[in-house]
Every structure is written in C-alpha cells, then in structure tokens.
Amino acid sequence: MNRLTAAIVGAGPAGLFTLDALLRQAPGVRVDLYERLPTPFGLIRSGVAPDHQGVKAVVRQFDRAFAREEVRLIADCEVGAALPLELLCEAYDLVFMATGAPLSRRLGVPGEDLDGVYPAAAFMAWLNGHPDHVDLNPQVGEQVVIVGGGNVALDVARVLAKTEAEMANSDLCAHARRITGAARVITLAVRAMPDQARFIPAEIAALCRLEAAQVGFELPAGADRSAPVAAALSAAPQRPSPARVRIDFRFGLEAIEVEGRDRIERVRFRGSDGLHDCVPADTLIVAVGQEAGAPAVKARTYPVGWAAGGRGDIPAARAEAAAAVRRALAETAPQPREAAYAQLEGRLEETGRGFLDWAAWRRIDAAERAAALGSRPREKLVSRGALREAARLYETE
C-alpha cells in the first residue's frame, strides 16, 4: 500500500498550520516543508511586531511535529529556482502552496515613490531582521504619517511611540533600535469611518497606555461616536504634562498626493466632506494591505492562507488550513512516486547548497538566544550568511 506524501511550500503560519492539519487528519503521511529563507515561521518571525512576543510564542507548538521522522524541514531552498514546482508535483501526492502575500498594495497617487515613503510590510520586516529587507534603512523623522485602517498600522505606530524601556523585552533588531524616540507626531490617516475601521479596540487601549504618548482623535461630522473604535479612543487618558510623542487618529481621509521635491514633505488628503487637507510628514508608512500575486496552478496543488485569499490572522490561518487539508484528502489517493521522489532528492544533492533542516534551525535559535542581552528574548541574525554560519557552527545542547 502506498504511503501518502505531501509537500508544503512556505513555512509561515499557513504552512505550519497545514502541517499540523495533515498530521492530525492523515496519520502516517510523510511531509516535506520547503522554505526559501534559512529560518522557518515566516510572518511570525518577520511580520509580527517585535513587542508582540505572546503572538510569536505560537511557534513552540511545532517542536513536536518536526521531531517526527516523517516530517522534514528543507529551508534555504527556493521552489522555482533550486527546484521546479513541476518536480514537486510529480514527487508528492499533494502540494500545498503557502507562499503568503509578498506584494504590498500601493496608494496609486502622485509622489508615492519619493524618498521617505515605505510599505508597512517592508518596514515591519526591517524591524524584524528579514534578510530581504535588512538594507531598507528607513529614515524615520519627527513627523510620521501612517495610512491604513488595520492592526498593522497600529503596530507601526505603537513601536514608533514606545520608549527604549518599553521595547526592552522585544526582539527589535539591533539595526532598528535607532528609531526609538525619533517620532514626535504620528498621524494615523484612516479612509474608513470608526465603525468600519479594522482596528481591534484592545490594541487601541494598549496604545493609550504607552508611557510617553498622548493619543488624540478627530472625527468627521456624522461619524458614529458609539462605535467600539471611537469609544476606545474616547477613553484615552489625558496626560497632565506634555507627552514626548502625540498620536493622532483621523478618519474619513483619502490620500490623493504625496508632496515634496526629492523627499516627502507632506501628504495631501481629501476628507469625507470633499475638502482637501495637507499633513506635514517626513516619513510615510503605507499600510493598506498585501496581495498574493498570481497563484501557481498545477495538478494536485492547493493554495492555503494568504495565497488562497485568506484573512491572514493566525486563528483564521489555522481554520483555513484544516479546511484545505480536508478538501485535498477527499480528492486524493496515494500513488507510487518512488522514482520521482528519488529524482527530487538527486536534484537537491546536485545543488550542493546543503539545505537547512530543523536541527539547523535549532542551532540558529540557540545562537540568537545566547547573544541576547538583558531581558531581550534573542538577538536576531539578519543576513543569510550569518544565519547559515550559525546553522552549521553552533551546537544545541
């Protein structure tokens, strides 16, 4: 009897929850999980805000899965470059595409390409030491405008507004710590009204409790002041003395132009009343969402997570992965694929790259934790070379 085999392309939340669902729903399945970066965990490592350590702790549940003989991590391996997707489709009964949403949506306005304008996903990845974004080197000034009505916008504002002491327990990368305390005015410009904004009220409440920040808001005429977001902002305490940084929420604003000569100087908005307003800015963070791009369509391939149009949050990723696995298992029967799998293994050996497995990740993890000072959980290695070196030189007790 043939054994069911599966490949997962992408070791972020969607890929990991797909692995968990496969192990639960198909006992005995053999799973290889491919990741183009030297490290697993995708957005959990490089997209979740550095001060959200509770969210990042979700990765601990996968230690047991990767300890199983039938599960293999193949990191530092890009499917499509080192390995053609067609070869995976021949070698496995199922292929799940958990490739995320790597494309940042643009505002589509004049001046968006001026210096000082950054996509929120790239900015957050730079904070987190993503190897693809380590050279972003954003220049954060005193007047920051963040365009977006979701929790990524809140995350960026919170990290910029926190004091050095408030970030001491985070894994904010060493190269990014210079941003602490740089901003003096942070404007969150939201196109939606408060009753339609996707902010989580509890996250707004956390923003209001920051040590050196004063939170304020401005609502257009006719806005629902009883909406949970407006109520959370109304509860913001007023500080008796001037705060180091002011965070202003403004709703019903649509960005129509980024102005400046060589670098951003202001953002022009159109309000819900049709009137124009200019907000001074030396930094603009665009947090209007991500896109997956064109999916790879092959036989027996199943997109999961953002690649399948999912919501992107961790609870949704778990449920969406379980549903995708159920659907795939209902449509698939194991087939003899030994010859194709042997060809795949030969292709991996031919590259001579020495792809990184779970033990290699444990060595990277140990090296980062050993380098951490004070209460920081880790000091991240941010280049592919440093990660590969740690994977091969450090020993895990």
Buried (B, 14 or more C-beta within 10 A) or exposed (E): EEEBBBBBBBBBBBBBBBBBBBBEEBEEBBBBBBBBBBBBBBBBBBBBBBBBBEBBEBBEEBEEBBEEEBBBBBBBBEBEEBBEBEBBBBBBBBBBBBBBBEEBBEBEBEBBEBBBBBBBBBBBBBBBBBBBBBEBEBEBBBBBBBBBBBBBBBBBBBBBBBBEEBBBBBBBBEBBBEBBBBBEBBBBBBBBBBBBBBBBBEBBBBBBEBEBBBBEBEBBEEBBEEBBBBBBBEEBEEEEEEBBBBBBBBBBBBBBBBBBEEEBBBBBBBBBEEEEBEBBBBBBBBBBBBEBEEEBEEEBBBBBBBBBEBEBEBEBBBEBBBEBBEEBBEEBEBEEBEEBBEBBEEBBEEEEEEBBBBEBBBBBBBBBEEBEEEEBBBBBBBEBEBBBBBBEEBEEE
